[in-house]
Amino acid sequence: MKKTLALSALLALTTSSMAMDVEYFIGAGAERGKLDTTVSGGNLSIGNKYNDTAFKLKAGAIIDKKHRVSLSRVGYSEKGGDFDLTNLNYDYIIPLKNDFSLLAGVHAGVAEYDEPGYNIDGFDYGLQAGVLYDITSNVQLETNLAYTKFNVEETFSGVKAEFNDGISFYLGFNYKF
């Protein structure tokens, strides 16, 4: 009975995965990020903006032309510190006319800030929306706007540093294969 059930489940999984239309892609582009940070200690609290344009890489799969799952990596660098984000992304694709599609999705991942003698890391999560334009059957232009909330904070010698949230704009190209 257990063997029959296991074979039936394996057959169902194999059949359903064969029926899915999967396209893989890689992408690269420029992302402009504006991140809010706070440094506080005692009765003093200073808010700061961390602004940078960085190179972003992504790779993933488009499933049944409606769902896109990807892994992305971007590294900001400003004022002697590096802020790196590695995220798992999910986008729902809404096809429009003339090779255009809208994207609406979520992301979550790991955020790491590093400068000499100072290192903090934590989680990030957020929402994104964008537009895809199919230049050819294999090449896409992508633009994306994302809001990210950070859970990145650390206290050193009575001074608390934290990344609060950020907005980023991405423009890049994807190659589907």
RODO-2510 file (C-alpha; in nm, 4 decimals, decimal comma):
residues 177
     n   res          X          Y          Z
     1     m     0,0000     0,0000     0,0000
     2     k     0,2779     0,2449     0,0941
     3     k     0,4697     0,1611    -0,2257
     4     t     0,1599     0,2181    -0,4381
     5     l     0,0913     0,5512    -0,2668
     6     a     0,4548     0,6632    -0,3066
     7     l     0,4597     0,5625    -0,6754
     8     s     0,1281     0,7415    -0,7365
     9     a     0,2585     1,0602    -0,5711
    10     l     0,5823     1,0430    -0,7722
    11     l     0,3888     0,9914    -1,0961
    12     a     0,1564     1,2849    -1,0189
    13     l     0,4501     1,5133    -0,9380
    14     t     0,6391     1,4134    -1,2523
    15     t     0,3331     1,4582    -1,4734
    16     s     0,2482     1,8008    -1,3301
    17     s     0,6079     1,9252    -1,3598
    18     m     0,6207     1,8097    -1,7225
    19     a     0,3031     2,0081    -1,7921
    20     m     0,4581     2,3302    -1,6579
    21     d     0,6170     2,5718    -1,9017
    22     v     0,9474     2,6818    -1,7420
    23     e     1,1864     2,9422    -1,8876
    24     y     1,5116     3,0232    -1,7094
    25     f     1,6657     3,3702    -1,7152
    26     i     1,9628     3,5728    -1,6004
    27     g     1,9578     3,9484    -1,5609
    28     a     2,1829     4,2429    -1,4883
    29     g     2,1359     4,6143    -1,4491
    30     a     2,1719     4,9250    -1,2359
    31     e     1,9821     4,9825    -0,9129
    32     r     1,9544     5,3187    -0,7397
    33     g     1,8849     5,2794    -0,3686
    34     k     1,7853     5,5349    -0,1068
    35     l     1,8101     5,3757     0,2389
    36     d     1,7121     5,5356     0,5698
    37     t     1,9473     5,4796     0,8626
    38     t     1,9508     5,5945     1,2251
    39     v     2,2402     5,6279     1,4689
    40     s     2,1414     5,6937     1,8302
    41     g     2,3035     5,7056     2,1702
    42     g     2,2001     5,8682     2,4961
    43     n     1,9633     6,1576     2,4131
    44     l     2,0905     6,1977     2,0567
    45     s     1,9405     6,0403     1,7444
    46     i     2,0651     6,1183     1,3920
    47     g     1,8835     6,0098     1,0791
    48     n     2,0826     5,9638     0,7608
    49     k     2,0198     5,8709     0,3989
    50     y     2,2411     5,6087     0,2390
    51     n     2,2250     5,6729    -0,1396
    52     d     2,4076     5,4745    -0,4043
    53     t     2,3761     5,3259    -0,7508
    54     a     2,4941     4,9664    -0,7729
    55     f     2,5220     4,6759    -1,0156
    56     k     2,2527     4,4108    -0,9609
    57     l     2,2568     4,0467    -1,0766
    58     k     1,9596     3,8115    -1,0810
    59     a     1,8807     3,4594    -1,1977
    60     g     1,5617     3,2596    -1,1867
    61     a     1,2726     3,0941    -1,3629
    62     i     0,9468     3,2017    -1,5243
    63     i     0,6786     2,9396    -1,4624
    64     d     0,3748     2,9122    -1,6920
    65     k     0,4397     3,2718    -1,8134
    66     k     0,2674     3,4052    -1,4989
    67     h     0,5013     3,3407    -1,2056
    68     r     0,8649     3,4444    -1,1718
    69     v     1,0967     3,3264    -0,8948
    70     s     1,4497     3,4662    -0,8766
    71     l     1,7554     3,5169    -0,6595
    72     s     1,9155     3,8619    -0,6728
    73     r     2,2323     4,0229    -0,5377
    74     v     2,3157     4,3928    -0,5177
    75     g     2,6041     4,5619    -0,3359
    76     y     2,5882     4,9291    -0,2404
    77     s     2,9035     5,1113    -0,1349
    78     e     2,9120     5,4581     0,0176
    79     k     3,1180     5,6516     0,2736
    80     g     3,3572     5,3635     0,3393
    81     g     3,0856     5,1057     0,4062
    82     d     2,9400     4,8240     0,1964
    83     f     2,5714     4,7294     0,2156
    84     d     2,4870     4,4004     0,0387
    85     l     2,1423     4,2521    -0,0231
    86     t     2,0773     3,8926    -0,1294
    87     n     1,7059     3,8336    -0,1888
    88     l     1,4640     3,5661    -0,2978
    89     n     1,1993     3,7324    -0,5165
    90     y     0,8537     3,6290    -0,6337
    91     d     0,6683     3,8239    -0,9046
    92     y     0,3246     3,7672    -1,0511
    93     i     0,3353     3,8558    -1,4220
    94     i     0,0339     4,0321    -1,5764
    95     p     0,0616     4,0196    -1,9588
    96     l    -0,0465     4,3270    -2,1533
    97     k    -0,0547     4,4030    -2,5242
    98     n     0,2475     4,4516    -2,7514
    99     d     0,5111     4,2561    -2,5551
   100     f     0,4582     4,4503    -2,2306
   101     s     0,3893     4,2891    -1,8913
   102     l     0,3362     4,4257    -1,5416
   103     l     0,5057     4,2751    -1,2357
   104     a     0,3802     4,2723    -0,8775
   105     g     0,5692     4,0829    -0,6116
   106     v     0,7427     4,0342    -0,2808
   107     h     1,1013     3,9773    -0,1703
   108     a     1,2875     3,8633     0,1400
   109     g     1,6504     3,7976     0,2162
   110     v     1,9686     3,8834     0,3991
   111     a     2,1138     4,2332     0,4429
   112     e     2,4787     4,2848     0,5456
   113     y     2,6590     4,6095     0,6291
   114     d     3,0368     4,6071     0,6590
   115     e     3,3001     4,8726     0,7147
   116     p     3,6417     4,8460     0,8807
   117     g     3,5902     4,7408     1,2433
   118     y     3,2107     4,7360     1,2147
   119     n     2,9820     4,4630     1,0796
   120     i     2,6061     4,4108     1,1182
   121     d     2,3593     4,1914     0,9371
   122     g     1,9937     4,0953     0,9475
   123     f     1,6870     4,0316     0,7370
   124     d     1,5026     4,2378     0,4807
   125     y     1,1602     4,2027     0,3198
   126     g     0,9354     4,4098     0,0998
   127     l     0,7186     4,4694    -0,2046
   128     q     0,8030     4,5450    -0,5659
   129     a     0,6248     4,6417    -0,8870
   130     g     0,7581     4,6842    -1,2361
   131     v     0,7287     4,6565    -1,6119
   132     l     0,8797     4,4035    -1,8539
   133     y     0,9203     4,4713    -2,2249
   134     d     1,0113     4,1820    -2,4581
   135     i     1,2667     4,3280    -2,6999
   136     t     1,3020     3,9848    -2,8639
   137     s     1,1790     3,6399    -2,7653
   138     n     1,4915     3,6003    -2,5468
   139     v     1,5776     3,9558    -2,4340
   140     q     1,3715     4,1663    -2,1929
   141     l     1,4035     4,5201    -2,0623
   142     e     1,2964     4,5421    -1,6981
   143     t     1,2230     4,8386    -1,4767
   144     n     1,1252     4,7917    -1,1144
   145     l     1,0429     4,9979    -0,8055
   146     a     1,0806     4,8308    -0,4642
   147     y     1,0120     4,9171    -0,1018
   148     t     1,2228     4,7258     0,1522
   149     k     1,1978     4,7088     0,5320
   150     f     1,5181     4,6154     0,7160
   151     n     1,5714     4,4300     1,0418
   152     v     1,9384     4,5307     1,0631
   153     e     2,0607     4,6869     1,3874
   154     e     2,3476     4,6602     1,6319
   155     t     2,4690     4,8459     1,9415
   156     f     2,8411     4,9205     1,9823
   157     s     2,9734     5,0995     2,2916
   158     g     2,6292     5,2444     2,3726
   159     v     2,5666     5,3658     2,0167
   160     k     2,2864     5,1962     1,8237
   161     a     2,3068     5,1827     1,4431
   162     e     2,0152     5,0581     1,2358
   163     f     1,8914     5,0421     0,8800
   164     n     1,5190     5,1213     0,8770
   165     d     1,3794     5,0995     0,5249
   166     g     1,4548     5,1915     0,1668
   167     i     1,3246     5,2544    -0,1817
   168     s     1,5081     5,1372    -0,4905
   169     f     1,4678     5,1769    -0,8662
   170     y     1,6078     4,9116    -1,1012
   171     l     1,6673     4,9221    -1,4777
   172     g     1,8210     4,6210    -1,6488
   173     f     1,8105     4,3478    -1,9096
   174     n     1,7149     3,9814    -1,8784
   175     y     1,8155     3,6990    -2,1093
   176     k     1,5730     3,4034    -2,1253
   177     f     1,6917     3,0586    -2,2294
***
